[in-house]
């Protein structure tokens, strides 16, 4: 019997070695050594812009540094996500969307998780810093046990695999990283009441230091779910989280929930008058 193999791919270095520019106006800024490369995605009245990773993964740790659109960014959305590429109605997706705002008002980090086409798992946060002044690191850890979202290596959200309880979880479809800057002023800022001020265009968000440590499936995708399928993969693959001990991770998640969370679908009784989704009652 032929055995399918998987490999670990590590990122870093030149962004264009790891990413394909898909559409729209972009900037490529090279550091003095030629390897420290920054990608600037741009949005104007005509179009936005986007990139995606050359490689798809089935379970990975993804890190990328982002400096968001400064000033009046109302109506704009800067997105990084992992997304599968097959039929939309059964797609998987792990979403981080940064919702622009008026000058001096904070960004909202909007997170969502889709599995087998089922989404609606929105949790939102106010960041505890100004994400337009400097680069900050945003991370997704995705393995067969859980999805963890981190900001500057601090855990803010965990979504566990409760497949045995009937909760969809992305375990079968490889996903690629996507980065997009786009306009969504019908809903982004204050529920769509504040529109994009196109006199401020072009809007630009910068991305650098993309790192990917993941399992690249070859043949049978289930190989990526086996123990040892990602040699050297480290804590992210075996169910740990960014090298954090569980107590510290729990403290970080509690802090994010208590201090920075502004919306959680699991507490929205108006949205779910007949009872919350199954996963909301599971640890």
ABEGO torsion letter per residue (X at the ends): XBBBBBBBBBBEEBAAAABBBABEBBBBBBBAAGABBBBBBBBBAABBBBBBBABBBBEBBBBBBBBBBBEBABGBBBBBBBBBABBAAABBBBBBBBBBBBBGBBBBBBBBBBBGGBBGBBBBBBBABBAAABBBBBBBBBBAABBBBBBGGBBABBBBBAAAAGBBBBAABBBBBBBBBBBBAAAABGGGABBBBAAAOBBBBBBBGBBBBBBBBBEBAAAAABBGABBGAEAAAAGBBGGBBAAAAAAAAAAAAAAABABBAAABAAABAAEBBAAAABX
